[in-house]
Amino acid sequence: MLLVPSLTLPLEAPTLADAVALAVREGIAAGELAPDITYSVYQLADLLGISRSPVREGLLRLAEAGLVEIRRNRGFRVLPPRAHDVEEIVEIRLALEPPAARKAAAGTESQHAAIQAALDAMAAAAARDDEAAFWPADRSLHDLLLQAAGNTRAAAIVAQLRSTTALLGPPTTASGRTLSEIHAEHEPVVAAVLARDAPAAEAAMRAHLEATGRLLVANLGAR
């Protein structure tokens, strides 16, 4: 079994398992971890200076995303990311989020205020070109819309799908799409929700997700 010695744990990850997943993903993206080679879980744990439990948990997340294959009692093997994986995720989100935006238009005043606040946080982060603040605000906005629709299970599913998408490849800003442009795509969704225009909210969310999906697929195809 081989191991690339340059993998390091990112300090900003919230948990060790998240850090392992990010470190391995970056190794895959940089070509440091190659397909068709079996890597040792034990050696990876020693290299990163952590126990095997978070390493296994991080690898399981990558396996769920389709980026690695766990080989029982042997280690793990890298699988190249596929555009089809992103297409499947976007298809699921299109089935959940546009109808949720429609329902969110009938939400309470406090729910609508929270949705507006999340959009404002996105705008402020975009003005500073602050990706570290922008993406949590983006996730919060989508989650609040789903919660306002009254579907907590859908919110949990979408949160997991977004995490998987983040592991599969770079964000759409890698294609030159700016944070301000992403914020602008969300404005019609929120405007329609606050105006209680259910059909417009659904249409705006569908347009946003379709545009995002096209760029994510293009990013993978360019790698």
URCORLIN-V202586 format. One record per residue. N is the residue number from 1. RES is the residue in one letter. SS is DSSP state (H for helix, E for strand, - for the rest). PSI is psi in whole degrees, -180 to 180 (* if undefined). OMEGA is omega as a letter, one per 20 degrees, with the letter a starting at -180 (* if undefined). Layout:
n=N res=RES ss=SS psi=PSI omega=OMEGA
n=N res=RES ss=SS psi=PSI omega=OMEGA
This chain:
n=1 res=M ss=- psi=139 omega=a
n=2 res=L ss=E psi=158 omega=r
n=3 res=L ss=- psi=135 omega=r
n=4 res=V ss=- psi=125 omega=a
n=5 res=P ss=- psi=2 omega=a
n=6 res=S ss=- psi=2 omega=r
n=7 res=L ss=- psi=136 omega=r
n=8 res=T ss=- psi=152 omega=r
n=9 res=L ss=- psi=126 omega=r
n=10 res=P ss=- psi=133 omega=a
n=11 res=L ss=- psi=-23 omega=a
n=12 res=E ss=- psi=-6 omega=a
n=13 res=A ss=- psi=140 omega=a
n=14 res=P ss=- psi=-31 omega=r
n=15 res=T ss=- psi=165 omega=r
n=16 res=L ss=H psi=-39 omega=r
n=17 res=A ss=H psi=-41 omega=r
n=18 res=D ss=H psi=-42 omega=a
n=19 res=A ss=H psi=-41 omega=r
n=20 res=V ss=H psi=-46 omega=r
n=21 res=A ss=H psi=-43 omega=a
n=22 res=L ss=H psi=-41 omega=a
n=23 res=A ss=H psi=-44 omega=r
n=24 res=V ss=H psi=-41 omega=r
n=25 res=R ss=H psi=-44 omega=r
n=26 res=E ss=H psi=-36 omega=r
n=27 res=G ss=H psi=-37 omega=r
n=28 res=I ss=H psi=-48 omega=a
n=29 res=A ss=H psi=-35 omega=a
n=30 res=A ss=- psi=-4 omega=a
n=31 res=G ss=- psi=12 omega=a
n=32 res=E ss=- psi=-25 omega=r
n=33 res=L ss=- psi=117 omega=a
n=34 res=A ss=- psi=148 omega=r
n=35 res=P ss=E psi=159 omega=r
n=36 res=D ss=- psi=13 omega=r
n=37 res=I ss=- psi=135 omega=r
n=38 res=T ss=E psi=123 omega=a
n=39 res=Y ss=E psi=148 omega=a
n=40 res=S ss=- psi=129 omega=r
n=41 res=V ss=H psi=-39 omega=a
n=42 res=Y ss=H psi=-45 omega=r
n=43 res=Q ss=H psi=-37 omega=r
n=44 res=L ss=H psi=-42 omega=r
n=45 res=A ss=H psi=-43 omega=r
n=46 res=D ss=H psi=-42 omega=a
n=47 res=L ss=H psi=-43 omega=a
n=48 res=L ss=H psi=-9 omega=r
n=49 res=G ss=- psi=33 omega=a
n=50 res=I ss=- psi=172 omega=r
n=51 res=S ss=- psi=168 omega=a
n=52 res=R ss=H psi=-24 omega=a
n=53 res=S ss=H psi=-52 omega=r
n=54 res=P ss=H psi=-28 omega=r
n=55 res=V ss=H psi=-46 omega=r
n=56 res=R ss=H psi=-42 omega=a
n=57 res=E ss=H psi=-43 omega=r
n=58 res=G ss=H psi=-40 omega=r
n=59 res=L ss=H psi=-34 omega=r
n=60 res=L ss=H psi=-38 omega=r
n=61 res=R ss=H psi=-40 omega=r
n=62 res=L ss=H psi=-34 omega=r
n=63 res=A ss=H psi=-39 omega=r
n=64 res=E ss=H psi=-33 omega=r
n=65 res=A ss=H psi=-12 omega=a
n=66 res=G ss=- psi=17 omega=a
n=67 res=L ss=- psi=-20 omega=r
n=68 res=V ss=E psi=160 omega=r
n=69 res=E ss=E psi=124 omega=r
n=70 res=I ss=E psi=127 omega=r
n=71 res=R ss=E psi=107 omega=a
n=72 res=R ss=- psi=128 omega=r
n=73 res=N ss=- psi=13 omega=r
n=74 res=R ss=- psi=-39 omega=a
n=75 res=G ss=E psi=-137 omega=r
n=76 res=F ss=E psi=155 omega=r
n=77 res=R ss=E psi=138 omega=a
n=78 res=V ss=E psi=137 omega=r
n=79 res=L ss=- psi=127 omega=r
n=80 res=P ss=- psi=138 omega=r
n=81 res=P ss=- psi=144 omega=a
n=82 res=R ss=- psi=141 omega=r
n=83 res=A ss=H psi=-31 omega=a
n=84 res=H ss=H psi=-33 omega=r
n=85 res=D ss=H psi=-44 omega=r
n=86 res=V ss=H psi=-41 omega=r
n=87 res=E ss=H psi=-40 omega=r
n=88 res=E ss=H psi=-43 omega=a
n=89 res=I ss=H psi=-45 omega=r
n=90 res=V ss=H psi=-39 omega=r
n=91 res=E ss=H psi=-42 omega=r
n=92 res=I ss=H psi=-44 omega=r
n=93 res=R ss=H psi=-35 omega=r
n=94 res=L ss=H psi=-28 omega=r
n=95 res=A ss=H psi=-23 omega=a
n=96 res=L ss=H psi=-45 omega=a
n=97 res=E ss=H psi=-40 omega=r
n=98 res=P ss=H psi=-44 omega=r
n=99 res=P ss=H psi=-34 omega=r
n=100 res=A ss=H psi=-40 omega=r
n=101 res=A ss=H psi=-38 omega=r
n=102 res=R ss=H psi=-48 omega=a
n=103 res=K ss=H psi=-33 omega=a
n=104 res=A ss=H psi=-24 omega=r
n=105 res=A ss=- psi=-22 omega=r
n=106 res=A ss=- psi=14 omega=a
n=107 res=G ss=- psi=176 omega=a
n=108 res=T ss=- psi=167 omega=r
n=109 res=E ss=H psi=-40 omega=a
n=110 res=S ss=H psi=-37 omega=r
n=111 res=Q ss=H psi=-43 omega=r
n=112 res=H ss=H psi=-36 omega=r
n=113 res=A ss=H psi=-40 omega=r
n=114 res=A ss=H psi=-38 omega=r
n=115 res=I ss=H psi=-44 omega=r
n=116 res=Q ss=H psi=-40 omega=a
n=117 res=A ss=H psi=-38 omega=r
n=118 res=A ss=H psi=-40 omega=r
n=119 res=L ss=H psi=-40 omega=r
n=120 res=D ss=H psi=-38 omega=r
n=121 res=A ss=H psi=-38 omega=r
n=122 res=M ss=H psi=-43 omega=a
n=123 res=A ss=H psi=-43 omega=a
n=124 res=A ss=H psi=-41 omega=r
n=125 res=A ss=H psi=-38 omega=r
n=126 res=A ss=H psi=-40 omega=r
n=127 res=A ss=H psi=-31 omega=r
n=128 res=R ss=- psi=-3 omega=a
n=129 res=D ss=- psi=45 omega=a
n=130 res=D ss=- psi=89 omega=a
n=131 res=E ss=H psi=-34 omega=a
n=132 res=A ss=H psi=-31 omega=r
n=133 res=A ss=H psi=-27 omega=a
n=134 res=F ss=H psi=-48 omega=a
n=135 res=W ss=H psi=-39 omega=r
n=136 res=P ss=H psi=-37 omega=r
n=137 res=A ss=H psi=-39 omega=r
n=138 res=D ss=H psi=-49 omega=r
n=139 res=R ss=H psi=-40 omega=a
n=140 res=S ss=H psi=-42 omega=a
n=141 res=L ss=H psi=-48 omega=r
n=142 res=H ss=H psi=-40 omega=r
n=143 res=D ss=H psi=-42 omega=a
n=144 res=L ss=H psi=-37 omega=r
n=145 res=L ss=H psi=-43 omega=r
n=146 res=L ss=H psi=-40 omega=r
n=147 res=Q ss=H psi=-39 omega=r
n=148 res=A ss=H psi=-26 omega=r
n=149 res=A ss=- psi=-9 omega=r
n=150 res=G ss=- psi=21 omega=a
n=151 res=N ss=- psi=88 omega=a
n=152 res=T ss=H psi=-31 omega=r
n=153 res=R ss=H psi=-41 omega=r
n=154 res=A ss=H psi=-38 omega=r
n=155 res=A ss=H psi=-42 omega=r
n=156 res=A ss=H psi=-40 omega=r
n=157 res=I ss=H psi=-46 omega=a
n=158 res=V ss=H psi=-39 omega=r
n=159 res=A ss=H psi=-42 omega=r
n=160 res=Q ss=H psi=-40 omega=r
n=161 res=L ss=H psi=-38 omega=r
n=162 res=R ss=H psi=-39 omega=r
n=163 res=S ss=H psi=-41 omega=r
n=164 res=T ss=H psi=-43 omega=r
n=165 res=T ss=H psi=-40 omega=a
n=166 res=A ss=H psi=-32 omega=r
n=167 res=L ss=H psi=-28 omega=a
n=168 res=L ss=H psi=-29 omega=a
n=169 res=G ss=- psi=-179 omega=a
n=170 res=P ss=- psi=159 omega=r
n=171 res=P ss=- psi=170 omega=a
n=172 res=T ss=H psi=-15 omega=r
n=173 res=T ss=H psi=-20 omega=r
n=174 res=A ss=H psi=-18 omega=r
n=175 res=S ss=H psi=6 omega=a
n=176 res=G ss=- psi=-1 omega=r
n=177 res=R ss=- psi=127 omega=a
n=178 res=T ss=- psi=162 omega=r
n=179 res=L ss=H psi=-37 omega=r
n=180 res=S ss=H psi=-36 omega=r
n=181 res=E ss=H psi=-39 omega=r
n=182 res=I ss=H psi=-43 omega=r
n=183 res=H ss=H psi=-43 omega=a
n=184 res=A ss=H psi=-31 omega=r
n=185 res=E ss=H psi=-28 omega=a
n=186 res=H ss=H psi=-23 omega=a
n=187 res=E ss=H psi=-45 omega=r
n=188 res=P ss=H psi=-31 omega=r
n=189 res=V ss=H psi=-51 omega=a
n=190 res=V ss=H psi=-41 omega=r
n=191 res=A ss=H psi=-42 omega=a
n=192 res=A ss=H psi=-40 omega=r
n=193 res=V ss=H psi=-48 omega=a
n=194 res=L ss=H psi=-28 omega=r
n=195 res=A ss=- psi=-2 omega=a
n=196 res=R ss=- psi=36 omega=r
n=197 res=D ss=- psi=88 omega=a
n=198 res=A ss=H psi=-48 omega=a
n=199 res=P ss=H psi=-40 omega=a
n=200 res=A ss=H psi=-37 omega=r
n=201 res=A ss=H psi=-44 omega=r
n=202 res=E ss=H psi=-45 omega=a
n=203 res=A ss=H psi=-40 omega=a
n=204 res=A ss=H psi=-40 omega=r
n=205 res=M ss=H psi=-40 omega=r
n=206 res=R ss=H psi=-44 omega=a
n=207 res=A ss=H psi=-42 omega=r
n=208 res=H ss=H psi=-48 omega=a
n=209 res=L ss=H psi=-38 omega=r
n=210 res=E ss=H psi=-41 omega=r
n=211 res=A ss=H psi=-43 omega=r
n=212 res=T ss=H psi=-44 omega=a
n=213 res=G ss=H psi=-42 omega=r
n=214 res=R ss=H psi=-42 omega=a
n=215 res=L ss=H psi=-40 omega=r
n=216 res=L ss=H psi=-42 omega=r
n=217 res=V ss=H psi=-42 omega=r
n=218 res=A ss=H psi=-38 omega=r
n=219 res=N ss=H psi=-43 omega=a
n=220 res=L ss=H psi=-38 omega=a
n=221 res=G ss=H psi=-23 omega=a
n=222 res=A ss=- psi=-6 omega=a
n=223 res=R ss=- psi=* omega=*
